[in-house]
Amino acid sequence: MDNCLFCKIARGEIPSRKVFEDEDVFAFHDINPARPLHILVIPKRHITSLATIADTDTLVLGRILAVANQLASENGSPDGFRVIINTGRIGQQEVQHLHAHIVGGPEPVGPMLKRV
């Protein structure tokens, strides 16, 4: 998609603090980090969200998770981390391009959700 923020970042049209790139995925530091480690991993090919994936997206989804593990260990969270993929309005997805937040650091990230 020509006007997608994350597509533009992956193409190098918008600067980012890149930490990883291969032919399928691109990873960069979040501009407003919520934790000491906060990296976004995106597919280079535009996929709107988990709600719109197809069977042909299986390999890139697996690649995102494999890269998440590698980057967490290499960037200060070898003892664990959290992967968050917000999806759609209810999931509070802010950018309409599939992306995984890799969050961690030296301290536990806290509870996953508040109990209701």
C-alpha positions, 0 to 999 in steps of 0.5 A: 500500500502506497500510503501505509506508514509501516510500508514506507518505513520498510521501504526506507522512505521514512527513517527508523532505528532499524535493528533487523531486515531480511527479504520478508520482515523488517524490525525497528525500535518503537518511537514511543517505547513502553519498556526498556526493550520495545521493538516492532517486527513487521512483514515487508509485504502489506498485511493489514492485520491478523484478521486478514491473513491467508494460508499463504501468510503462514511462513512470514508469521512464523518468521516474525516470531523467530525474529522476535526471539532472536532480537529479544535475546540480542537487545537486552531481554535474554530471560524472557519477553512478551510478543503483542499483536493488537488486532482490529478496533477491539484489540486497539490496533493503531497502524493498519499494518500487521506488527508484533511488539517485542517488549521486555528488559531486565525486569518482569513486564507485569501482568498481561491484562487487568482481571475484570 
